[in-house]
Amino acid sequence: MTLAPELLEILVCPKCKGDLEYREGPQEQLVCHLCRLQYRVEDDIPIMLIDEATGF
């Protein structure tokens, strides 16, 4: 499953409001390179909570 392109165009990092990179891989995620945070995607729903993001 993948996120709709229309959704990806409007999503931004909730912490810095920067652009997000969508990664499909074995586990879908949205990545903010400025904050160095990864937001997971579960059942095509991005989990955009800063407290639940993981660093890299």
Secondary structure, 3 states (H helix, E strand, C coil): CCCCHHHHHHCCCCCCCCCCEEECCCCCEEEECCCCEEEEEECCEECCCHHHCEEC
